[in-house]
């Protein structure tokens, strides 16, 4: 038996699980929310205990140390030496990494070199790899790339309408992100629907601080909302989503900025729900304020509107739809927001059973025999990651 830790670092959160392989037994798991904010939420669950704590100014370094300390204190592991590998979700692998890869110094350098494709994530994920290497020197670090799933996407949807020689020379294409999640959701949907994935038309909604939407046709990613970087697509916590590229030089001139990099930072870290509302990146905060704060309401309305636009576009591209799938932190936990999105997509035959929407933890949210099945599937990127880590390390699967 091997104990493998998976690390799924988002822009403001850290999800992790400790697996016993090859049995895929979860020994412990946890979530840290609101990292690097005034108060973070730290949660850890073992097979017998639950631990929760609000902590001020929790950084990635402190979170890692706390996780490992708690695993020892709660006797999940007798020592850190028991952890033999760590699997990291890495957002951008470009067209360099097509499968899970054991991290070497050269691989880490390449991950950092691909930061242009994911400026909010790759540097942070490289940082986590370094910190876990230091904390667990005996463990092999393995990178599993979000972008590898979308390398199968047809060029019609992957290639931008720019001079083709730039596409070839600079490896410019729609790389997409959350591929680990979208691939897992598609496989799980096929199981729940009792149909071969190769015969299904799916739209998967990964809705969280980062949000992306993917059209999947016959088991292959057909289109996706994120692009060359995770900036494009729907409105997100701090990312603007789809914008006119001409805004970059326009804002640079109007704000009297020396560099387009500053505008890029504005679009990545100061826009989205935060930029519109002016109060928070968190959908829970916005919903609490929407009745009295017009900008909070506007932020929610824009978030829903952009998602509905993509659903309609992908429905047309796919030539119909078998299932619409909700997942991610918002998609899994906010029944009201799911209802708003479905209500605004009703012209496509997408419906909800309100009782199911309020009570189902996984499965169909739509009425029986609906034209389109609406599904709630909690994403399990960690399970997908540990399977790929095991394959990369030649660990026999069950």
C-alpha positions in Angstrom: 0.0 0.0 0.0 1.2 3.5 -0.8 -0.1 6.7 0.7 -0.5 9.5 -2.0 -1.4 13.1 -1.2 -3.2 15.1 -3.8 -3.0 18.9 -3.9 -5.6 20.9 -5.8 -4.7 24.6 -5.4 -7.1 27.2 -6.7 -6.8 30.9 -6.8 -8.1 31.3 -3.2 -8.5 27.7 -2.0 -6.6 24.5 -1.3 -8.3 21.1 -1.6 -6.4 18.0 -0.7 -6.9 14.3 -0.1 -4.7 11.5 1.3 -5.3 8.2 -0.5 -4.3 4.6 0.2 -3.4 3.1 -3.2 -4.2 1.1 -5.1 -7.5 0.7 -3.1 -8.4 4.4 -3.7 -9.3 4.6 0.0 -9.6 8.2 1.3 -7.7 8.3 4.6 -8.3 12.0 5.1 -9.3 15.1 3.2 -9.6 18.8 3.7 -10.3 22.2 2.4 -8.8 25.6 3.1 -10.9 28.5 1.9 -10.0 32.2 1.6 -6.3 31.8 1.7 -4.3 35.0 2.1 -7.4 36.8 3.3 -8.1 38.3 6.8 -9.8 35.1 8.0 -9.3 31.6 6.3 -11.4 28.5 6.9 -9.5 25.3 7.6 -11.3 22.0 7.5 -9.9 18.5 7.9 -11.8 15.2 8.0 -10.4 11.7 8.7 -12.3 8.4 8.8 -13.2 9.0 12.4 -12.8 12.7 13.2 -13.6 16.2 11.9 -11.6 19.3 12.6 -12.5 22.9 11.7 -10.9 26.2 12.5 -11.0 29.9 11.5 -7.4 31.2 11.2 -6.2 34.7 10.4 -3.8 35.4 7.5 -3.3 31.8 6.5 -0.7 31.4 3.8 0.0 28.4 1.6 3.1 27.6 3.6 1.2 27.7 6.9 -1.6 25.6 5.4 0.8 22.9 4.3 2.5 22.7 7.6 -0.8 22.6 9.4 -2.2 19.8 7.2 0.9 17.6 7.8 1.0 18.3 11.5 -2.7 17.4 11.9 -2.3 14.2 9.9 0.4 13.1 12.4 -1.4 14.4 15.5 -4.6 12.6 14.5 -2.6 9.4 13.8 -3.6 9.2 10.1 0.1 8.8 9.4 2.7 7.7 12.0 5.3 10.0 10.3 5.6 12.1 7.1 7.8 9.3 5.7 4.7 7.3 4.9 3.6 9.6 2.2 5.3 8.2 -0.9 4.0 10.6 -3.6 2.2 14.0 -4.0 0.0 14.6 -7.0 -0.4 18.3 -8.0 -3.1 19.7 -10.2 -1.2 22.1 -12.5 -3.3 24.4 -14.7 -1.2 25.0 -17.8 0.9 22.4 -19.5 0.6 24.1 -22.9 1.3 21.6 -25.7 4.4 20.4 -23.8 2.8 18.1 -21.3 0.3 15.6 -22.6 0.1 13.3 -19.6 0.9 13.2 -15.9 4.6 13.7 -15.3 7.1 13.1 -12.5 8.5 16.5 -11.5 12.2 17.0 -12.0 14.1 20.3 -11.8 13.7 20.6 -15.6 10.0 19.9 -15.4 9.5 22.5 -12.7 11.4 25.0 -14.8 9.1 24.2 -17.7 6.0 24.6 -15.5 7.2 28.1 -14.5 8.0 28.9 -18.2 4.4 28.2 -19.0 3.2 30.8 -16.5 2.2 33.1 -19.4 -0.6 30.7 -20.1 -1.9 30.7 -16.4 -0.4 33.7 -14.6 -2.5 33.3 -11.5 -1.9 29.5 -11.2 1.3 28.1 -12.5 3.6 30.2 -10.3 1.5 29.3 -7.3 1.4 25.6 -8.2 5.2 25.6 -8.7 5.5 27.1 -5.3 3.4 24.3 -3.8 5.6 21.8 -5.5 8.7 23.4 -4.0 7.1 23.6 -0.6 5.9 19.9 -0.6 9.3 18.8 -1.9 10.9 20.5 1.1 8.4 19.2 3.5 8.3 15.6 2.1 11.8 15.0 0.5 11.2 11.3 0.3 8.0 11.7 -1.8 7.9 11.9 -5.6 6.1 15.0 -6.9 3.9 14.3 -9.9 2.2 17.1 -12.0 -1.2 16.4 -13.6 -2.1 19.0 -16.1 -5.6 20.6 -16.5 -4.8 21.5 -20.1 -4.0 18.0 -21.4 -7.7 17.1 -21.9 -8.2 20.0 -24.3 -5.4 19.0 -26.6 -7.9 16.7 -28.2 -10.2 19.6 -29.1 -10.8 20.2 -32.9 -8.7 22.9 -34.4 -11.8 24.7 -35.6 -12.5 25.6 -32.0 -8.9 25.6 -30.7 -7.3 28.0 -33.2 -7.7 31.8 -33.0 -8.4 33.9 -36.1 -5.0 35.5 -36.1 -2.2 35.2 -38.7 -1.6 31.4 -38.8 2.2 31.8 -38.7 1.8 33.3 -35.2 -0.3 30.3 -34.1 2.5 28.0 -35.3 5.5 29.9 -34.1 4.2 30.9 -30.6 2.0 27.8 -29.9 -1.1 30.0 -29.6 -4.3 28.1 -29.2 -7.3 27.7 -26.9 -5.8 25.5 -24.2 -8.7 25.6 -21.8 -8.5 24.7 -18.1 -10.3 22.6 -15.4 -9.7 19.7 -17.9 -9.2 17.2 -15.0 -12.6 18.2 -13.7 -14.4 18.3 -17.0 -13.1 14.9 -18.0 -14.1 13.4 -14.6 -17.6 14.9 -14.9 -18.1 13.5 -18.4 -17.1 10.0 -17.3 -19.3 10.2 -14.3 -22.2 11.5 -16.2 -22.0 8.6 -18.6 -22.2 6.2 -15.6 -25.1 8.0 -14.1 -27.0 8.1 -17.4 -26.2 4.5 -18.2 -25.0 5.3 -21.7 -21.6 5.1 -23.4 -19.8 8.4 -23.2 -19.0 8.1 -27.0 -22.8 8.5 -27.7 -23.4 11.6 -25.5 -23.6 15.3 -26.0 -22.8 17.1 -22.7 -22.2 20.6 -21.4 -20.2 20.6 -18.2 -20.3 23.6 -15.9 -17.3 23.9 -13.5 -18.4 27.0 -11.4 -16.2 28.3 -8.7 -13.8 31.2 -8.1 -12.5 30.1 -11.5 -15.3 29.1 -13.8 -15.3 27.3 -17.1 -17.8 25.6 -19.4 -17.1 22.8 -21.8 -19.0 21.1 -24.7 -18.2 17.4 -24.9 -19.3 15.5 -28.0 -18.9 11.7 -28.3 -16.4 11.7 -25.4 -14.1 14.3 -26.9 -13.9 18.0 -25.8 -15.5 20.0 -28.6 -15.3 23.5 -27.3 -14.5 25.3 -24.0 -14.8 28.8 -22.6 -11.3 29.4 -21.3 -8.7 30.1 -23.9 -5.0 30.8 -24.3 -5.1 31.6 -20.6 -7.8 31.2 -17.9 -8.8 34.9 -18.3 -11.4 34.4 -21.0 -14.8 32.9 -20.8 -17.5 33.6 -18.2 -17.3 36.2 -15.5 -15.3 34.8 -12.5 -14.3 35.9 -9.0 -11.6 38.3 -10.0 -11.2 37.6 -13.8 -13.1 39.7 -16.3 -13.9 36.8 -18.7 -14.6 37.7 -22.3 -13.6 41.3 -23.0 -12.6 43.3 -26.1 -8.8 43.1 -26.5 -8.9 46.8 -27.5 -9.6 47.5 -23.8 -6.0 46.7 -23.0 -4.4 49.7 -24.9 -7.4 51.8 -24.1 -7.1 51.3 -20.3 -3.3 51.7 -20.5 -3.7 55.1 -22.1 -6.5 56.3 -19.9 -4.9 55.1 -16.6 -1.5 56.4 -17.8 0.1 53.0 -17.2 3.6 52.1 -18.3 2.9 48.5 -19.2 0.2 46.3 -20.5 1.1 43.9 -17.7 -0.6 46.2 -15.3 -3.8 46.0 -17.4 -3.5 42.3 -17.5 -3.2 42.2 -13.7 -6.4 44.3 -13.5 -8.3 41.9 -15.8 -7.1 38.9 -13.8 -7.1 40.0 -10.2 -9.4 43.1 -9.9 -12.2 42.4 -12.2 -15.0 39.8 -12.4 -17.4 39.6 -9.4 -15.0 41.7 -7.3 -14.6 44.5 -9.9 -18.4 44.7 -10.6 -19.6 44.6 -7.0 -16.8 46.4 -5.4 -17.3 44.3 -2.2 -16.3 40.7 -2.6 -15.1 37.8 -4.8 -17.4 35.4 -3.0 -20.8 34.6 -4.3 -22.2 34.0 -0.8 -21.3 37.6 0.2 -22.9 39.0 -3.0 -26.1 37.1 -2.5 -26.3 38.3 1.1 -26.0 41.9 -0.2 -28.0 41.8 -3.5 -31.3 43.1 -2.0 -29.7 46.3 -0.8 -26.6 46.7 -3.1 -27.3 47.2 -6.8 -23.8 46.4 -7.8 -23.8 43.1 -6.0 -27.0 42.2 -7.8 -25.5 43.3 -11.1 -22.5 41.1 -10.5 -24.7 38.0 -10.0 -26.9 38.9 -13.0 -23.8 39.2 -15.2 -22.4 35.9 -13.9 -25.7 34.1 -14.7 -26.1 35.8 -18.1 -22.6 34.8 -19.3 -23.1 31.2 -18.3 -26.5 31.1 -20.1 -24.9 32.6 -23.3 -22.3 29.8 -23.4 -25.0 27.1 -22.8 -27.0 28.4 -25.7 -24.0 28.6 -27.9 -22.8 25.1 -27.1 -26.2 23.6 -27.4 -26.2 24.9 -31.0 -22.7 23.7 -31.7 -23.4 20.2 -30.4 -26.7 20.0 -32.3 -28.7 19.2 -29.2 -27.9 18.1 -25.7 -28.3 15.0 -23.5 -27.2 16.5 -20.2 -26.2 19.7 -18.5 -23.9 19.1 -15.6 -23.4 21.4 -12.6 -20.2 21.2 -10.5 -17.6 23.2 -8.7 -17.9 25.1 -5.5 -20.8 27.3 -6.7 -22.4 24.8 -9.0 -22.5 22.1 -6.3 -23.6 24.2 -3.3 -25.8 27.0 -4.6 -29.2 25.6 -5.5 -30.7 29.1 -6.0 -28.0 30.0 -8.6 -28.6 26.6 -10.4 -32.3 27.5 -10.6 -31.5 31.0 -12.0 -29.3 29.5 -14.7 -31.8 26.8 -15.7 -34.7 29.3 -15.7 -32.8 31.5 -18.2 -32.0 28.4 -20.3 -35.6 27.0 -20.4 -36.0 27.8 -24.1 -33.6 24.9 -24.7 -35.8 22.4 -22.9 -33.6 22.5 -19.8 -35.6 22.2 -16.6 -35.3 21.6 -12.8 -37.4 19.6 -10.3 -37.2 22.1 -7.4 -37.4 19.4 -4.7 -34.5 17.5 -6.3 -32.6 20.7 -6.8 -32.8 21.4 -3.0 -32.1 17.8 -1.8 -30.0 15.8 -4.3 -26.3 15.6 -3.6 -25.5 13.8 -6.8 -27.7 12.8 -9.7 -30.6 14.1 -11.7 -32.1 17.5 -10.8 -34.6 17.5 -13.7 -37.9 15.8 -13.8 -38.0 12.2 -15.1 -38.2 12.0 -18.9 -37.0 15.6 -19.4 -35.8 16.5 -22.8 -32.4 17.4 -21.3 -31.2 15.8 -18.1 -29.8 18.3 -15.6 -27.3 16.7 -13.4 -25.5 17.6 -10.2 -22.1 15.9 -10.0 -19.6 16.9 -7.2 -16.3 17.0 -9.1 -13.5 14.8 -7.8 -10.4 16.2 -9.3 -8.4 14.6 -6.5 -9.6 11.1 -7.5 -8.8 11.8 -11.1 -5.4 13.1 -10.1 -4.5 10.2 -7.9 -5.4 7.7 -10.6 -3.1 9.5 -13.0 -0.3 9.7 -10.4 -0.6 6.0 -9.9 -0.3 5.4 -13.6 2.7 7.7 -13.8 4.3 5.8 -11.0 3.2 2.4 -12.4 1.1 1.6 -9.3 -1.4 -1.2 -10.0 -4.9 0.1 -10.0 -7.8 -1.9 -8.5 
